Amino acid sequence: MAEKKAPKKATGTVTIKLVRSLSGRSVKQQATAESLGLKRIGDVTVQPENDATAGKINVIAHLVEVTNA
């Protein structure tokens, strides 16, 4: 008998704001910020709340403010 998969819960969104400079940061951190659409201090983006976004936020958590939208 095949197992039933649990239904995926509805994903929300998170608002991410760059509050610290990318200057002097590692290439990985700069690339992660750019992949989220953050280039300058004060830039804000709305991203889906999922595992991929959570991983990106984890890499640059010390540079951003995150709020649930």
C-alpha positions in Angstrom: 0.0 0.0 0.0 1.4 3.4 -0.9 1.9 5.9 1.8 -0.1 9.1 1.8 2.0 12.2 1.7 1.1 15.0 4.1 -0.4 17.9 2.3 1.9 20.9 2.1 1.0 23.7 4.3 0.4 27.1 2.7 3.6 29.1 2.6 3.6 32.7 3.4 6.1 35.4 2.6 8.9 37.1 4.5 10.1 40.6 4.1 13.9 41.0 4.1 15.6 44.3 4.5 19.4 44.8 4.1 20.6 46.9 7.2 24.3 46.3 7.1 26.8 46.9 4.3 28.0 44.2 1.9 31.4 45.9 1.7 34.2 43.7 2.9 31.9 40.6 3.1 32.8 37.3 1.6 31.9 36.6 -2.0 29.4 33.9 -0.8 27.6 36.5 1.4 27.5 39.1 -1.4 26.2 36.5 -3.9 23.5 35.4 -1.4 22.3 38.9 -0.8 22.2 39.6 -4.6 20.2 36.4 -5.1 17.6 37.7 -2.7 17.6 41.0 -4.6 19.5 43.0 -2.1 22.2 45.3 -3.3 22.2 48.4 -1.1 21.5 49.2 2.5 17.8 49.8 2.8 16.8 47.5 0.0 13.7 45.5 0.8 12.4 42.4 -0.9 9.5 40.0 -0.3 10.4 36.3 -0.7 8.4 33.1 -0.3 8.7 31.4 3.1 10.4 28.1 2.2 13.6 26.1 3.0 15.6 27.7 0.3 14.9 31.2 1.5 15.5 30.2 5.1 18.9 28.9 4.1 19.8 32.1 2.3 18.7 34.2 5.3 20.8 32.0 7.6 23.9 32.8 5.5 23.4 36.6 5.9 21.4 36.8 9.1 23.8 39.3 10.6 23.2 41.7 7.7 19.4 41.7 7.4 16.2 42.3 9.3 13.5 39.7 8.6 9.8 40.1 9.3 6.9 37.8 8.4 4.6 39.4 5.9 
